[in-house]
Amino acid sequence: MKKLHAIILLAVFLLLPVSVMAGGSSSYTCDTKYPIVLAHGMGASAEILGIVDYWWGIPDALKNEGARVYVTSVNGMDSTRNKAIDFKNQFLQIKAITGAAKLNIIGHSHGCLYTRDAVSNLGLSPYVASHTSIAGPHRGSAIADIVVGLVPDSMEWLVGGTLDFVYAFIFGDTNPNSLQNGYDLTRSYMNNTFNPNTPNMAGVYYQSWAAKAKTSCPSVILEPTWLVLLAYEGANDGLVSVNSAKWGNFRGIEEAAWYSPGCDHLNIVGQLFGITPGFDAGEFFVNVVSDLKNRGY
C-alpha cells in the first residue's frame, strides 16, 4: 500500500510542472477589459477593392491572443467630419453588440484624426477608454500641402470630380469628397483649426507611435514622398513625419530591424501584402494591445 501511495505521489509530482506550464501557456496577452476598434486611414477601406485586408493579419494576431477586435470602414476619400460621423455610428453599433461600457480605439493615419473628432466633438468620449494613434498626421503633412497647392483653383472641380468618381465607382465610397480630404490634412488646417477645436478629453487615455524610414521606404511607391518630406519635415514614414505623429503619451518610433531600410507608413499596418522586411506588424500590434491590457484598459 505504501508503495502504491509513493507511485501516486510521484506521478502527481511529475505531472504538476506540465499542468502549471499548460495553464501558463493558455493565458492570453491581449484580452483587454474593453474591446478593440480599428479605424483605417485615407484612400482605403477595411477591405481595399473588396479583396485586400487593410489590417494585414493584424486582427487575427490580436484575436489569437484573446482580444475582441472590431474593424470599422468609412469612405476612403472624404472630409474628416464626414468620416467621423460614419465612424461614430459604427462605434455605437459595436458598443451595443458587445454590451461593453467603453471601447479602445486604435487608428492608423487619417483614422487617428476622424476618431479624435468623433471622441471630442461628436459625444463619444464617455464611451472611450483609450485612443491609440499609429502614424497619425496630427500636425498635418507637407505632402497634403503640396498636392493641394498643385491644383489650380480653376481645375479643382475637375480634379476633385475625377477622384470622387474613382473612389465612388471603383472603391465603393458613398458621396466622397476627395479635395476636402486633402485640405483637411494640410499643416495649416491641422494646426490652426482642427487641433484647437479637438482637445483631448478627460478620462480618455491618449497615446501614439510613429513610423520611420531610415535609408529608404520598403514600400517603393512611397520613396518619392519620403524624400520630399525629409526636406520639409525631417524624419518620416513616407507620408507622415515623426513629429506630426506625436500625440498624447508618445511611445516611440518603429523603424524595423537594423538590416531593414526602415518601417514606412504602409509597413506599420502590414502592407504591402505582408511584405515588411525586418518588421512584424502583427507582433507590434499584439504588444500595443498587451500594454493596454496591463494599463487596465
Order of alpha helices (4+ residues) and beta strands (2+ residues): alpha-beta-beta-beta-alpha-beta-alpha-beta-alpha-beta-alpha-alpha-alpha-beta-alpha-alpha-beta-alpha
